[in-house]
Amino acid sequence: MIELFHRASEQCSAVITRRYSTSFSTSIRLLHKDLRTPVFNIYGFVRLADEIVDTFHEYDKAALLTVFKKEAFEAIERKISLNPILHSFQLTVNRYHIDHSLVHAFFDSMEMDLTHKAYDREGFSQYIYGSAEVVGLMCLHVFCDGNKEKYNELQPAARALGAAFQKVNFLRDMCADYNQLSRVYFPGCNFSSFSECDKRMIEENIQADFREAYKGIVRLPLTSRFGVYVAYKYYLSLFNKIKRMEARRVLEERIRIPDYYKALIVLRAGVKNQLNLIG
């Protein structure tokens, strides 16, 4: 009967992912069927931690995160949790031998969100690593499935992709982060006088991350390449839309890609995949 609990817990992680991110959910469904569940397990866990620090304002977020962290590592050690999100996460961590230091780094960044309102360059790099790059590395553990040589080869690209996604999120959500949470992630930026020059410098940094990430996407195993490529194209399209906007507008609204255009991205990517043109 434990298998029933495993499957029910994994379904909870998939639901959490779908409810909070249609883009990632679609990309995950384009992975090989054997990879979808473990990646949903990772994103369900990440999403729940992120909700604690970003939206549970009526509660003691520090206390909730402390408990969540403690229970996460207990679940990994015991190989079971009554929290279905943590139970499904530990299944993936233990099945794919995900480095526990990645989980520690992730929680370090979540704790930073509770105390930091602005970042210097060192703090920003630390935050990006723990909040985004390690998520890419966790997924890479799944994609490589024990192939350490392939994992080591693709680490830089996986980190770059996670960093690009997170930085685009920061630009997309700049209005809410600054006006509602008083957070300024990008070092050296004064959002009260955010200029076209500031925006262009950030964009050049993100563009470099996307270039590095693509080098790894084309070397991914076929079981994961298409799904990761679609996620890359989603975010690249969002990034290109932001690049076309004036700096003041980025501070005034949340930018998004319409659903019809997301469907078009999948269609175009599917054609390229069928013609073996991803590479």
C-alpha positions in Angstrom: 0.0 0.0 0.0 3.0 2.3 0.4 3.0 2.6 -3.4 -0.4 4.2 -3.2 0.9 6.9 -0.8 3.9 7.4 -3.2 1.7 8.0 -6.1 -0.8 10.2 -4.2 2.1 12.4 -2.9 3.5 12.8 -6.4 0.2 13.8 -7.7 0.1 16.5 -5.1 3.4 17.9 -6.3 2.1 17.9 -9.9 -1.0 19.7 -8.9 1.0 22.4 -7.0 3.2 22.9 -10.1 0.3 23.1 -12.5 -1.6 25.6 -10.3 1.3 27.9 -9.9 3.1 27.7 -13.2 1.4 26.7 -16.5 4.6 27.3 -18.4 6.7 24.9 -16.3 3.9 22.4 -16.2 3.7 22.3 -20.0 7.5 22.0 -20.3 7.5 19.1 -17.8 4.8 17.3 -19.7 7.1 17.4 -22.8 9.8 15.5 -21.1 10.0 11.7 -21.4 7.3 10.1 -19.3 9.8 8.6 -16.9 11.2 12.1 -16.1 7.9 14.0 -15.5 7.1 12.8 -12.0 10.5 13.4 -10.5 10.7 16.9 -12.0 7.2 17.7 -10.7 8.4 16.5 -7.3 11.2 19.0 -7.4 9.1 21.9 -8.5 6.3 21.2 -6.0 8.8 21.4 -3.2 10.4 24.6 -4.5 7.1 26.2 -5.1 5.9 25.5 -1.6 9.0 27.0 0.0 8.7 30.0 -2.2 5.1 30.5 -1.2 6.2 30.6 2.5 8.6 33.5 2.0 6.5 35.4 -0.6 2.9 35.2 0.3 2.2 33.9 3.8 2.3 37.5 5.2 -0.3 36.8 8.0 1.8 34.1 9.5 5.3 33.8 11.1 7.1 33.0 7.9 10.5 32.5 9.6 9.0 29.8 11.9 7.1 28.1 9.0 10.3 28.0 6.9 12.3 26.6 9.8 9.8 23.8 10.3 9.6 23.1 6.6 13.4 22.9 6.3 13.7 20.6 9.4 11.0 18.3 8.0 12.5 18.3 4.6 15.8 16.9 5.8 14.1 14.5 8.2 12.1 13.2 5.2 15.2 12.7 3.1 16.9 10.8 6.0 13.9 8.7 7.0 12.7 8.3 3.4 9.2 9.1 4.4 7.1 12.1 5.3 3.4 12.6 6.1 3.6 15.9 4.2 2.9 14.7 0.6 5.1 17.4 -1.0 8.1 16.6 1.1 7.4 12.9 0.7 7.5 13.1 -3.1 10.6 15.4 -2.9 12.5 12.9 -0.8 11.6 10.1 -3.3 13.4 12.1 -6.0 16.3 13.1 -3.9 17.0 9.6 -2.8 16.2 7.9 -6.1 18.6 10.2 -8.1 21.1 10.8 -5.3 20.7 14.6 -5.4 23.5 16.3 -3.6 22.1 17.5 -0.2 24.3 20.6 -0.4 22.0 21.8 -3.2 19.0 21.5 -0.8 20.9 23.4 1.9 21.8 26.2 -0.6 18.2 26.4 -1.7 17.1 27.0 1.9 19.9 29.5 2.5 18.4 31.6 -0.3 14.8 31.3 1.0 16.1 32.5 4.4 17.7 35.5 2.7 14.3 36.4 1.3 13.1 36.8 4.9 15.8 39.3 5.9 17.3 40.9 2.8 15.7 43.8 1.0 18.7 44.7 -1.3 21.8 42.8 -2.4 25.4 43.6 -3.2 27.1 41.6 -6.0 28.3 38.8 -3.7 24.9 38.5 -2.0 23.1 38.5 -5.4 25.3 35.7 -6.7 24.7 33.7 -3.6 21.0 34.2 -3.8 20.8 33.3 -7.5 22.8 30.2 -6.9 20.5 28.9 -4.1 17.2 30.0 -5.4 17.6 29.1 -9.1 20.8 27.5 -10.2 20.5 24.6 -7.7 17.0 23.8 -9.0 18.6 23.4 -12.5 21.2 21.1 -11.0 18.6 19.1 -9.1 16.8 18.5 -12.4 20.1 17.7 -14.2 20.5 14.9 -11.7 17.3 13.5 -12.9 18.1 14.1 -16.6 21.5 12.4 -16.4 20.2 9.5 -14.1 23.6 8.5 -12.6 25.8 9.5 -15.6 28.3 11.6 -13.6 30.4 12.5 -16.6 27.4 14.0 -18.4 26.3 15.8 -15.2 29.7 17.4 -14.7 29.8 18.4 -18.4 26.4 20.1 -18.3 26.6 21.8 -14.9 27.6 25.2 -16.1 24.8 25.3 -18.6 22.2 24.1 -16.1 23.3 26.8 -13.7 23.2 29.4 -16.4 19.6 28.4 -17.4 18.4 28.6 -13.8 20.0 32.0 -13.4 18.5 33.3 -16.7 15.0 32.1 -15.6 15.4 33.8 -12.2 16.7 37.1 -13.5 13.9 37.3 -16.1 11.4 36.6 -13.2 13.0 39.5 -11.3 12.4 41.8 -14.3 8.9 40.5 -14.9 8.0 40.9 -11.2 9.9 44.1 -10.5 6.8 46.1 -9.9 5.4 43.7 -7.2 8.8 43.0 -5.6 9.6 46.7 -5.3 6.2 48.1 -4.5 4.7 45.3 -2.4 7.7 43.5 -0.8 10.3 46.3 -0.9 12.8 44.0 -2.5 15.5 45.1 -4.9 17.4 42.1 -6.2 19.7 43.6 -8.8 22.8 45.1 -7.2 23.5 48.7 -7.7 20.0 49.5 -8.9 17.9 52.4 -7.5 14.4 51.6 -8.7 13.2 55.1 -7.8 15.4 56.2 -10.7 15.6 53.0 -12.8 17.0 54.0 -16.2 17.3 52.6 -19.7 21.0 52.2 -19.0 20.3 50.1 -15.8 17.8 48.0 -17.7 20.3 47.4 -20.6 23.1 46.3 -18.3 20.8 43.8 -16.6 19.6 42.5 -20.0 23.2 42.0 -21.3 23.9 39.9 -18.3 20.8 37.8 -18.8 21.6 37.4 -22.5 25.0 35.9 -21.6 23.2 33.4 -19.4 20.9 32.4 -22.2 23.8 31.9 -24.6 25.6 29.6 -22.1 22.4 27.7 -21.3 21.7 26.9 -24.9 25.1 25.3 -25.3 24.0 22.7 -22.7 20.4 22.3 -23.9 21.6 20.9 -27.3 23.8 18.3 -25.4 21.0 17.1 -23.1 19.8 13.5 -23.5 17.0 13.2 -25.9 14.6 12.3 -23.1 14.9 15.8 -21.6 16.0 18.1 -24.5 12.6 19.0 -26.0 11.0 19.9 -22.7 13.9 22.0 -21.5 14.1 23.7 -24.9 10.4 24.7 -24.7 11.0 26.2 -21.2 14.0 28.0 -22.6 11.9 29.4 -25.5 9.1 30.5 -23.1 11.5 32.5 -21.0 13.5 33.8 -24.0 10.3 35.1 -25.5 9.3 36.8 -22.3 12.8 38.3 -22.0 12.6 39.6 -25.6 9.3 41.2 -24.8 10.7 42.9 -21.8 13.7 44.2 -23.8 11.3 46.0 -26.1 9.6 47.8 -23.3 10.7 51.1 -21.7 12.3 50.9 -18.3 9.5 52.8 -16.6 6.9 50.3 -17.8 8.8 47.4 -16.2 8.3 49.1 -12.8 4.6 49.7 -13.6 3.2 46.3 -14.6 3.8 42.6 -14.6 4.8 41.4 -18.0 3.5 38.1 -19.4 3.3 36.0 -22.5 -0.3 35.4 -23.7 -1.5 31.8 -23.7 -2.0 31.7 -27.5 1.6 32.7 -28.0 2.8 30.0 -25.5 0.9 27.4 -27.6 2.6 28.8 -30.7 6.0 28.4 -29.0 5.3 24.7 -28.4 4.1 24.2 -31.9 7.2 25.8 -33.5 9.5 24.0 -31.1 7.8 20.7 -31.9 8.4 21.3 -35.6 12.1 22.0 -35.0 12.3 18.9 -32.8 10.7 16.7 -35.4 13.1 18.0 -38.0 16.0 17.5 -35.6 16.9 21.3 -35.8 17.4 21.8 -32.0 21.2 22.1 -32.0 
